[in-house]
């Protein structure tokens, strides 16, 4: 497996394999570019997917061309996605994974990009970040935690994570001045033990789309699985149903640790009910599990190296990918 770190002076390109890039307004773009330039990066926006054709996304062929061009260019060291959304899994059968494997680069995005993160590991042996989109860097307030954990992995290849002191689930991209930050109560740990393994997962509703396809990664040894839900896409029953479905896949026999991302307010998730379920279901009751981890659609959030190595010890999560 290959992981490509960034360094000061590198050039990165921003592409839109999911929702069209026009969704990101000019002010957010300006803030994001300045943030990335402050890290010593040169930033180029590929605007060929600015307009949506179907269901909020650009034409499949155009999105495929964006990805292939980004990986083929020798002057580019890193790739960011504009934003998540839907339909990046449409691209998987048409990607030239041999081209990508021969030209590995740093790659970061989350949510719907979960399909690409895991497929790039499965077919090109490329370790990527389930980490900030380009648009994420446009958040003015409360970004320090996100930035620090991104920098640790992007530039150093390692990170140690504890819960943040505060969290937010407001629509910051609509009003940067009207923010609500709440105290974070910390990670909830079930069956605490020191466990390690290869990182898989991401957004649960996107990750499940890979079941039964050649784009689901197969790794040796133990696995630490990260799963999170976006908004209210899945209610309590469907979230549990999806979680059980994933536990019935062959690879789940290798899972020794499960990290579930902090839910957004709209999900109205009953954490006590979820905890009781996990403690009683045969597939989960003996696993080391962390709940309330900020690797989800709330802010701030830490990055996850898909294909990297993870160790859970108590309420601390450690990553190593270099």
Secondary structure, DSSP 8 states (H G I E B T S, - for coil): -EE----TT-EEEEE-SSB-GGGS-HHHHHHHHHHHHHTT-EEEE--TT-S-SBTTB--HHHHHHHHHHHHH-TT--EEEES---S-GGGGGGG--HHHHHHT--EEEE-GGGHHHHHHHHHHH-EEEEE---TGGGG--SS-HHHHHHHHIIIIISEEEE---SEEB-S-TTT-SS----EE----EEES---EEEEEEEEEHHHHGGGTTSTTS---SS-EEEEEE--TTSS-HHHHHHHHHHHHTSGGGGGEEEEEEE---GGG---HHHHHHHHHHSTTTTTSEEEEEES-SSSBS---EEETSEEEEETTEEEEE--
